[in-house]
């Protein structure tokens, strides 16, 4: 599976459980996460990386993700289907609350 395939899978699964899914494109902040999911008043920022293991977080991504976490944001770096599935299980708790 490619990173794009992983994104499509995340989108499909998020929508199935009633979460929103948005692909983010930040022109003002390099390193901002790829996706935003929202369910039950909670938000998750998700940075996707290639399941092949070729994708590595850039210095900017590490900095931005750390900044988001420091402000209490739910942040995930996902590169495998099982990580998507784990996130979806977590989201289900909030989407149906």
Backbone bond lengths (Angstrom), bond angles and torsions (degrees), N, CA, C in turn:
res aa  C-N    CA-C-N  psi(-1)  N-CA   C-N-CA  omega(-1)  CA-C   N-CA-C  phi
1 X - - - 1.457 - - 1.531 108.45 -
2 X 1.293 116.15 143.95 1.467 122.33 177.43 1.529 110.18 -91.93
3 X 1.324 115.86 173.03 1.467 119.99 175.19 1.531 109.82 -62.21
4 X 1.324 116.32 -39.68 1.469 119.94 178.27 1.532 110.55 -63.84
5 X 1.325 116.73 -40.75 1.461 120.38 177.11 1.517 111.59 -63.59
6 X 1.327 116.80 -38.76 1.452 121.45 177.52 1.530 110.21 -64.28
7 X 1.332 116.28 -40.11 1.472 121.01 177.31 1.520 110.53 -63.08
8 X 1.315 117.40 -44.07 1.460 120.54 179.56 1.526 111.08 -63.27
9 X 1.319 116.42 -39.33 1.458 120.90 178.22 1.532 110.36 -65.09
10 X 1.331 116.86 -45.22 1.465 121.17 177.78 1.520 110.40 -58.46
11 X 1.310 116.90 -46.24 1.473 121.26 179.58 1.523 110.86 -58.80
12 X 1.325 116.22 -50.05 1.467 121.23 -177.91 1.533 111.18 -59.31
13 X 1.324 116.07 -46.13 1.462 120.23 -177.76 1.528 111.89 -69.81
14 X 1.322 117.31 -38.06 1.469 120.52 178.16 1.523 110.97 -63.10
15 X 1.321 116.29 -45.15 1.466 119.68 -179.81 1.525 111.35 -65.23
16 X 1.320 117.41 -34.01 1.469 121.60 178.51 1.523 112.20 -59.10
17 X 1.341 116.52 -35.08 1.469 119.81 -176.73 1.522 112.75 -97.12
18 X 1.325 116.84 8.93 1.456 120.70 174.64 1.514 115.60 89.58
19 X 1.313 117.48 12.44 1.468 120.47 176.99 1.525 109.12 -88.77
20 X 1.317 115.68 158.87 1.461 119.56 170.81 1.526 107.49 -87.38
21 X 1.308 116.42 159.04 1.464 121.81 176.92 1.518 107.67 -139.60
22 X 1.320 116.15 126.86 1.457 120.28 175.87 1.516 109.29 -132.56
23 X 1.316 115.91 133.83 1.459 122.73 171.65 1.511 105.92 -84.50
24 X 1.327 116.69 124.52 1.461 120.83 -175.93 1.523 110.97 -98.46
25 X 1.319 114.93 143.68 1.452 121.68 173.61 1.523 106.76 -135.31
26 X 1.323 115.66 103.30 1.462 120.14 -178.79 1.513 109.77 -98.30
27 X 1.298 115.03 113.79 1.455 119.50 177.53 1.520 111.65 -87.63
28 X 1.333 116.24 -13.50 1.460 119.57 -175.96 1.527 113.58 -103.50
29 X 1.316 117.61 -11.65 1.468 120.11 -175.81 1.518 110.02 -140.12
30 X 1.315 116.60 96.25 1.463 120.36 178.82 1.521 109.87 -62.36
31 X 1.314 115.55 138.47 1.449 120.61 178.13 1.505 114.20 94.38
32 X 1.348 117.94 2.56 1.456 120.86 -179.43 1.530 109.01 -69.48
33 X 1.345 118.43 145.42 1.472 121.25 -176.98 1.531 113.37 -57.93
34 X 1.327 114.44 158.28 1.468 122.76 -176.27 1.524 114.02 -71.31
35 X 1.336 116.59 -38.24 1.464 120.11 -168.48 1.529 111.26 -136.18
36 X 1.326 114.20 154.00 1.456 122.29 174.66 1.523 107.64 -128.04
37 X 1.322 115.52 126.86 1.461 121.59 176.05 1.522 107.41 -118.26
38 X 1.329 116.65 140.65 1.458 121.42 179.73 1.523 108.74 -134.28
39 X 1.336 115.69 134.47 1.464 120.94 176.74 1.521 108.34 -154.29
40 X 1.308 116.41 133.14 1.464 121.24 175.15 1.518 114.25 56.05
41 X 1.326 117.06 31.72 1.454 120.76 179.18 1.522 114.24 84.66
42 X 1.311 118.19 2.46 1.468 123.35 178.63 1.519 109.34 -107.88
43 X 1.327 115.85 150.09 1.471 121.94 179.50 1.520 110.49 -123.79
44 X 1.318 115.44 146.02 1.462 122.77 174.57 1.512 108.11 -129.59
45 X 1.327 115.84 127.28 1.460 121.89 172.74 1.525 106.66 -96.69
46 X 1.321 116.15 129.10 1.460 120.13 -175.31 1.522 110.27 -124.92
47 X 1.308 115.77 125.57 1.456 122.58 172.00 1.524 106.60 -103.06
48 X 1.317 116.08 122.10 1.456 121.23 -179.77 1.521 110.37 -98.48
49 X 1.318 114.78 140.78 1.456 121.56 176.15 1.522 108.51 -129.53
50 X 1.299 116.11 153.72 1.459 121.99 -177.89 1.525 111.49 -57.60
51 X 1.335 117.00 132.31 1.462 120.28 177.23 1.533 113.10 -62.56
52 X 1.323 117.58 -16.67 1.463 120.51 179.97 1.518 112.15 -71.16
53 X 1.330 116.62 -12.92 1.454 120.54 -178.49 1.514 113.17 89.63
54 X 1.329 116.80 0.11 1.461 120.72 -178.46 1.527 112.15 -75.66
55 X 1.313 117.06 -24.68 1.469 120.39 -177.50 1.516 111.94 -80.22
56 X 1.301 115.67 130.14 1.461 122.16 179.17 1.528 107.55 -127.00
57 X 1.326 116.29 141.16 1.463 119.66 177.61 1.523 110.26 -63.70
58 X 1.335 115.12 133.87 1.460 119.90 175.62 1.526 109.06 -76.89
59 X 1.309 116.30 167.06 1.460 121.38 176.69 1.522 110.19 -58.04
60 X 1.333 116.83 -42.63 1.470 120.26 178.68 1.520 111.38 -63.76
61 X 1.328 117.36 -41.07 1.462 120.16 179.21 1.522 111.28 -63.40
62 X 1.322 116.93 -43.78 1.465 120.72 178.13 1.526 109.97 -58.70
63 X 1.320 116.66 -44.85 1.467 121.95 -179.31 1.529 111.47 -63.74
64 X 1.334 116.93 -47.81 1.468 120.69 -177.60 1.527 110.89 -66.59
65 X 1.323 117.79 -43.50 1.460 120.34 179.53 1.531 110.87 -63.07
66 X 1.314 117.12 -40.34 1.468 120.84 176.99 1.528 110.93 -63.65
67 X 1.327 116.82 -39.72 1.460 121.26 178.82 1.525 110.86 -64.52
68 X 1.316 116.51 -44.60 1.467 120.44 177.99 1.527 110.85 -61.06
69 X 1.329 116.89 -45.53 1.472 120.93 178.78 1.525 110.94 -61.50
70 X 1.327 116.55 -40.89 1.467 120.69 -179.88 1.521 111.79 -61.84
71 X 1.329 116.38 -25.16 1.460 121.20 178.53 1.529 111.95 -94.93
72 X 1.328 116.58 11.17 1.457 120.86 174.56 1.510 115.70 88.04
73 X 1.329 118.13 9.37 1.466 120.86 -179.04 1.524 110.90 -75.32
74 X 1.321 115.36 148.62 1.461 122.17 171.48 1.519 107.54 -81.08
75 X 1.319 116.72 116.03 1.462 121.89 -175.50 1.520 108.87 -126.62
76 X 1.313 116.42 135.40 1.470 121.62 176.51 1.519 109.64 -133.09
77 X 1.317 115.19 143.19 1.463 122.40 168.18 1.523 104.43 -112.99
78 X 1.329 115.61 120.16 1.461 121.53 -172.80 1.518 110.14 -124.16
79 X 1.345 114.38 132.29 1.463 118.96 177.03 1.525 112.52 -133.94
80 X 1.323 116.73 0.17 1.465 120.19 -177.04 1.533 110.84 -136.31
81 X 1.324 115.68 152.51 1.463 121.43 -179.71 1.527 110.73 -59.29
82 X 1.318 118.14 -40.37 1.466 119.52 -178.66 1.525 111.33 -62.66
83 X 1.346 117.81 -29.48 1.464 120.68 176.88 1.525 110.85 -71.79
84 X 1.322 117.08 -36.19 1.470 120.76 173.14 1.518 108.96 -61.32
85 X 1.331 116.54 -47.38 1.462 120.60 -178.01 1.528 111.65 -60.62
86 X 1.329 117.03 -39.84 1.472 120.74 178.20 1.524 110.73 -64.94
87 X 1.328 117.18 -41.42 1.464 120.51 177.87 1.522 110.61 -64.31
88 X 1.304 117.63 -42.16 1.467 121.20 179.30 1.527 110.48 -61.82
89 X 1.324 117.70 -39.77 1.472 120.46 177.00 1.531 110.52 -61.84
90 X 1.320 116.72 -40.01 1.466 120.97 177.36 1.535 110.23 -65.13
91 X 1.312 116.36 -45.14 1.463 121.13 -178.80 1.519 111.49 -62.75
92 X 1.318 117.59 -35.74 1.462 121.16 179.59 1.517 111.77 -55.49
93 X 1.312 116.88 -35.11 1.472 121.02 -179.43 1.527 111.09 -62.87
94 X 1.314 116.63 -31.76 1.473 121.75 -176.81 1.526 111.99 -94.66
95 X 1.319 116.41 -33.96 1.464 120.65 -176.60 1.519 111.55 -66.51
96 X 1.306 116.69 -32.98 1.460 120.71 -176.07 1.521 112.91 -102.17
97 X 1.327 115.92 7.32 1.478 119.69 -177.13 1.516 110.97 -77.12
